[in-house]
Amino acid sequence: MQRRNTYNLAERIIDNRDLAALSSWFKKSPRLTQGELTKKLEQEWARWIGTKYAVFCNSGSSANLLAAYALLTSGAMRNKKVIVPSVGWATTIAPFIQFGFEPIMCGADAGTFALDAGHLEKLLKEHDAATVVLVQVLGVPANMDTLLRLKKTYNFLLVEDACAALGAEYKNKKVGAFGDLSAFSFYFGHQLSTIEGGMVNTNSKELYEKLLMLRSHGWGKDLEKQSRSRLMKTHAIDEWHEPFTFFVPGFNVRSTDLNAFLGLRQMKKADKVSAIRQKNHKVYAENMKNVEFQKWDAKAAPCSISFGALASSQEHRRRIVKALDANGIETRLFSAGNLGLHPFWYNLYGKFNHSVSDKVHSCGFFLPNNESLSKKDILFICGVVNSVKP
Ligand SMILES: Cc1ncc(COP(=O)(O)O)c(C=O)c1O
């Protein structure tokens, strides 16, 4: 079969037309720092995901950080216990450690590799955790019916880390629209990119306003006029002092209008890109043999950042990686494997073992999924993997 020389895990989604448009925009001497384009992107993003509000920041990690701190200071948590996933990303969990939550790790589901509902329920019964963090692993949606049923029964706040799941859907609703707060990443190689960038989505006006203040030093300048007036009245502040009054202990994790300009260009391709990645993912699933991969609910539409698979053993994975390398197909570890086996976690809480999470750690690997790949390319990649017997 005729083939390309290389199959990269990530390809540039910011294309030459985007760069040309950016260059023309530069010539108009725009303000560049956070401004009107950021607001426009936030509105378009909130509409696309299906939440009331969105707050643009400088990375997916910052989005998780803002979400964690907004929750902590919301007064809505009955305790500081938080159930965190073992498969995801270090900065899914890190803010909860940094802010003094009490994290409890949950094993991975054998199908989606998101939270294992059985283990989650056991932990909820045991610890009565006020908060649960769910990663929508690689853009394969978790079984939201089950998780939302548990949310109702055990009354927890849900933080949805959808950083690598832009465009994935569950029952025709975009992931990231299920949590009390959700996070997205626009890093290079993700479904959509603003170079670096992140977004926090929510339906709560209170959390939204808190996020706006936390994002920029703790001031109220980004709030709408009515809310600013309310704060001025509550704190008896005059107009001279108001712009530089700090209402909450904040960060500076803003992005810029330059990144928002690129984000708005990405929004124009969002539906097209999602459809390609959804289609590619299905081609992989229909043609992959000898390895396990993430399974999804019939009600879900995965839109993956990479196709994640598990070899039958570490030795099988070694041979698959060798075959992929020999054919110019880029691969790597499955996300971060089991986060409970990383020093940042076990130095504080001890090693976490769980059969599925451990298998992701020792046998997992990534295959490319991006919009540059044709069906023929994916069939070729499947052929290489399938040729390596367990
Ligand atoms: C699940 C998850 N959370 C958080 C992040 C961090 O996003 P960023 O690289 O934009 O900080 C990533 C990065 O890919 C991720 O996959």
The ligand as a Gaussian input file, in Angstrom:
#p B3LYP/6-31G(d) Opt

LIG

0 1
 C       -6.747000      15.751000      30.514000
 C       -5.835000      16.937000      30.435000
 N       -5.896000      17.885000      31.370000
 C       -5.104000      18.971000      31.336000
 C       -4.189000      19.152000      30.324000
 C       -3.314000      20.364000      30.338000
 O       -3.569000      21.244000      29.274000
 P       -2.473000      22.328000      28.864000
 O       -1.374000      21.588000      28.174000
 O       -3.195000      23.267000      27.935000
 O       -2.015000      22.982000      30.095000
 C       -4.071000      18.188000      29.318000
 C       -3.095000      18.349000      28.244000
 O       -3.152000      17.689000      27.232000
 C       -4.916000      17.042000      29.372000
 O       -4.839000      16.073000      28.460000

